[in-house]
Amino acid sequence: MAKKLNYDPNEKCTQAIVFARVSSKKQKDKGVSLDVRMETITQYCIDNGLKIVKDLSIDESSTKGERKQYHEMLDFAKSCAGKVAIIVNYVDRLQRSYDDTYELNKLRKEGKIEIHFLKEDLIITKDSAAMDLTFWNMHVLMANFQVNTMIDKVKASQKQNWADGKWQGLAPIGYLNTRDEDRKATLIIDTERAPIIKILFEEYATGLHSLQSLWYKARELGFS
């Protein structure tokens, strides 16, 4: 039996999901640039007869992890009665890799969603011409290139730091993160915890302790 659709693939789209991804929680909390984007998107929806049924401002990465909020947005789109438009400012706000293209393209081909990229002046529908689809893929490719370039720069920086003997990341217990006179990340000894850590290593080296007894010893020494 054919699956019953909750929409007509050929109907005019009259509802929209606004998807605004910010780069960090700090940027989301600040909200200034996001407010401007939302004003632009809201006006666009009014001008095009689209009722906003859900608006999302998220701070998850588009390149790391499972993108929980992104997939929740797609699940919401699937559950909507009728066709729904996904409205974003830029292609790279929605996706920066091809990992997410498959499901978007599937829903697009089925006529369940349209994708409106405002800054690129690009609307992707089930009937989109090859040129528009190519532009979409090209923007994803460019965004992916930008991400990979940033990864290369981070790796190069890490490699140089290792070569210079500089610590990277959170300080191990017994040390503290700080910056030197040149504002470069470095470590200093934690004068409160380091002596306790030294004693614990010496105690463990005797072979008389289990991890549990060593934990009790740490508590006795005031380690917290």
Contacts in CASP RR format, 6 or more apart in sequence:
PFRMAT RR
TARGET T0000
AUTHOR 0000-0000-0000
METHOD contacts of the structure
MODEL  1
MAKKLNYDPNEKCTQAIVFARVSSKKQKDKGVSLDVRMETITQYCIDNGL
KIVKDLSIDESSTKGERKQYHEMLDFAKSCAGKVAIIVNYVDRLQRSYDD
TYELNKLRKEGKIEIHFLKEDLIITKDSAAMDLTFWNMHVLMANFQVNTM
IDKVKASQKQNWADGKWQGLAPIGYLNTRDEDRKATLIIDTERAPIIKIL
FEEYATGLHSLQSLWYKARELGFS
5 112 0 8 1.000
6 79 0 8 1.000
6 80 0 8 1.000
6 81 0 8 1.000
6 82 0 8 1.000
7 80 0 8 1.000
7 81 0 8 1.000
7 82 0 8 1.000
7 83 0 8 1.000
7 111 0 8 1.000
7 112 0 8 1.000
8 82 0 8 1.000
8 83 0 8 1.000
9 83 0 8 1.000
9 110 0 8 1.000
9 111 0 8 1.000
9 112 0 8 1.000
9 126 0 8 1.000
11 82 0 8 1.000
11 83 0 8 1.000
12 83 0 8 1.000
13 50 0 8 1.000
13 83 0 8 1.000
13 84 0 8 1.000
13 85 0 8 1.000
13 114 0 8 1.000
14 49 0 8 1.000
14 50 0 8 1.000
14 51 0 8 1.000
14 83 0 8 1.000
15 50 0 8 1.000
15 51 0 8 1.000
15 52 0 8 1.000
15 53 0 8 1.000
15 80 0 8 1.000
15 82 0 8 1.000
15 83 0 8 1.000
15 84 0 8 1.000
15 85 0 8 1.000
16 45 0 8 1.000
16 50 0 8 1.000
16 51 0 8 1.000
16 52 0 8 1.000
16 53 0 8 1.000
16 84 0 8 1.000
16 85 0 8 1.000
16 86 0 8 1.000
16 87 0 8 1.000
16 116 0 8 1.000
17 52 0 8 1.000
17 53 0 8 1.000
17 54 0 8 1.000
17 55 0 8 1.000
17 56 0 8 1.000
17 73 0 8 1.000
17 76 0 8 1.000
17 77 0 8 1.000
17 84 0 8 1.000
17 85 0 8 1.000
17 86 0 8 1.000
17 87 0 8 1.000
18 38 0 8 1.000
18 41 0 8 1.000
18 42 0 8 1.000
18 45 0 8 1.000
18 52 0 8 1.000
18 54 0 8 1.000
18 55 0 8 1.000
18 56 0 8 1.000
18 87 0 8 1.000
18 88 0 8 1.000
19 56 0 8 1.000
19 58 0 8 1.000
19 73 0 8 1.000
19 86 0 8 1.000
19 87 0 8 1.000
19 88 0 8 1.000
19 93 0 8 1.000
19 94 0 8 1.000
20 34 0 8 1.000
20 37 0 8 1.000
20 38 0 8 1.000
20 41 0 8 1.000
20 55 0 8 1.000
20 56 0 8 1.000
20 57 0 8 1.000
20 58 0 8 1.000
20 88 0 8 1.000
20 89 0 8 1.000
20 93 0 8 1.000
21 57 0 8 1.000
21 58 0 8 1.000
21 59 0 8 1.000
21 60 0 8 1.000
21 62 0 8 1.000
21 88 0 8 1.000
21 93 0 8 1.000
21 94 0 8 1.000
22 28 0 8 1.000
22 31 0 8 1.000
22 33 0 8 1.000
22 34 0 8 1.000
22 57 0 8 1.000
22 58 0 8 1.000
22 59 0 8 1.000
23 59 0 8 1.000
24 59 0 8 1.000
25 59 0 8 1.000
27 33 0 8 1.000
27 34 0 8 1.000
27 59 0 8 1.000
28 34 0 8 1.000
28 57 0 8 1.000
28 58 0 8 1.000
28 59 0 8 1.000
34 57 0 8 1.000
37 89 0 8 1.000
38 55 0 8 1.000
38 57 0 8 1.000
40 89 0 8 1.000
40 118 0 8 1.000
41 87 0 8 1.000
41 89 0 8 1.000
41 118 0 8 1.000
42 52 0 8 1.000
44 50 0 8 1.000
44 87 0 8 1.000
44 116 0 8 1.000
44 118 0 8 1.000
45 51 0 8 1.000
45 52 0 8 1.000
45 87 0 8 1.000
50 85 0 8 1.000
50 87 0 8 1.000
53 80 0 8 1.000
53 84 0 8 1.000
54 73 0 8 1.000
54 76 0 8 1.000
56 69 0 8 1.000
56 73 0 8 1.000
58 69 0 8 1.000
58 70 0 8 1.000
60 67 0 8 1.000
60 68 0 8 1.000
60 69 0 8 1.000
60 70 0 8 1.000
61 67 0 8 1.000
62 70 0 8 1.000
62 92 0 8 1.000
62 93 0 8 1.000
62 94 0 8 1.000
62 95 0 8 1.000
62 96 0 8 1.000
62 97 0 8 1.000
62 100 0 8 1.000
63 96 0 8 1.000
63 97 0 8 1.000
63 147 0 8 1.000
67 100 0 8 1.000
70 100 0 8 1.000
73 86 0 8 1.000
74 103 0 8 1.000
74 104 0 8 1.000
74 107 0 8 1.000
77 84 0 8 1.000
77 86 0 8 1.000
77 107 0 8 1.000
77 112 0 8 1.000
77 113 0 8 1.000
78 107 0 8 1.000
78 112 0 8 1.000
82 112 0 8 1.000
83 111 0 8 1.000
83 112 0 8 1.000
83 113 0 8 1.000
83 114 0 8 1.000
84 112 0 8 1.000
84 113 0 8 1.000
84 114 0 8 1.000
85 113 0 8 1.000
85 114 0 8 1.000
85 115 0 8 1.000
85 116 0 8 1.000
86 94 0 8 1.000
86 113 0 8 1.000
86 114 0 8 1.000
86 115 0 8 1.000
86 116 0 8 1.000
87 116 0 8 1.000
87 118 0 8 1.000
88 94 0 8 1.000
88 115 0 8 1.000
88 116 0 8 1.000
88 117 0 8 1.000
88 118 0 8 1.000
89 117 0 8 1.000
89 118 0 8 1.000
89 119 0 8 1.000
90 117 0 8 1.000
90 118 0 8 1.000
90 119 0 8 1.000
90 120 0 8 1.000
91 117 0 8 1.000
91 120 0 8 1.000
91 122 0 8 1.000
91 136 0 8 1.000
91 139 0 8 1.000
91 140 0 8 1.000
91 143 0 8 1.000
92 139 0 8 1.000
92 140 0 8 1.000
92 142 0 8 1.000
92 143 0 8 1.000
92 146 0 8 1.000
94 100 0 8 1.000
94 104 0 8 1.000
94 115 0 8 1.000
94 117 0 8 1.000
95 101 0 8 1.000
95 104 0 8 1.000
95 140 0 8 1.000
95 143 0 8 1.000
96 140 0 8 1.000
96 143 0 8 1.000
96 144 0 8 1.000
96 146 0 8 1.000
96 147 0 8 1.000
97 140 0 8 1.000
97 143 0 8 1.000
97 144 0 8 1.000
97 147 0 8 1.000
98 140 0 8 1.000
98 144 0 8 1.000
101 137 0 8 1.000
101 140 0 8 1.000
104 113 0 8 1.000
104 115 0 8 1.000
107 113 0 8 1.000
108 114 0 8 1.000
108 115 0 8 1.000
108 124 0 8 1.000
108 125 0 8 1.000
108 126 0 8 1.000
108 128 0 8 1.000
109 126 0 8 1.000
110 126 0 8 1.000
111 125 0 8 1.000
111 126 0 8 1.000
114 123 0 8 1.000
114 124 0 8 1.000
114 125 0 8 1.000
115 123 0 8 1.000
115 124 0 8 1.000
115 136 0 8 1.000
116 122 0 8 1.000
116 123 0 8 1.000
116 124 0 8 1.000
117 123 0 8 1.000
117 124 0 8 1.000
117 136 0 8 1.000
117 139 0 8 1.000
120 135 0 8 1.000
120 139 0 8 1.000
122 132 0 8 1.000
122 135 0 8 1.000
122 136 0 8 1.000
122 139 0 8 1.000
123 132 0 8 1.000
124 132 0 8 1.000
124 133 0 8 1.000
124 136 0 8 1.000
128 136 0 8 1.000
158 168 0 8 1.000
161 167 0 8 1.000
161 168 0 8 1.000
162 168 0 8 1.000
166 184 0 8 1.000
166 185 0 8 1.000
166 186 0 8 1.000
167 185 0 8 1.000
167 186 0 8 1.000
167 187 0 8 1.000
168 185 0 8 1.000
169 177 0 8 1.000
169 185 0 8 1.000
170 177 0 8 1.000
171 177 0 8 1.000
171 187 0 8 1.000
171 190 0 8 1.000
173 190 0 8 1.000
173 193 0 8 1.000
173 197 0 8 1.000
174 189 0 8 1.000
174 190 0 8 1.000
174 193 0 8 1.000
174 194 0 8 1.000
174 197 0 8 1.000
175 187 0 8 1.000
175 188 0 8 1.000
175 189 0 8 1.000
175 190 0 8 1.000
175 194 0 8 1.000
176 187 0 8 1.000
176 188 0 8 1.000
176 189 0 8 1.000
176 190 0 8 1.000
177 185 0 8 1.000
177 187 0 8 1.000
178 185 0 8 1.000
178 186 0 8 1.000
178 187 0 8 1.000
178 188 0 8 1.000
179 185 0 8 1.000
179 186 0 8 1.000
180 186 0 8 1.000
193 223 0 8 1.000
196 218 0 8 1.000
196 221 0 8 1.000
196 222 0 8 1.000
196 223 0 8 1.000
199 221 0 8 1.000
200 214 0 8 1.000
200 217 0 8 1.000
200 218 0 8 1.000
200 221 0 8 1.000
200 223 0 8 1.000
203 209 0 8 1.000
203 214 0 8 1.000
203 217 0 8 1.000
204 214 0 8 1.000
209 217 0 8 1.000
END
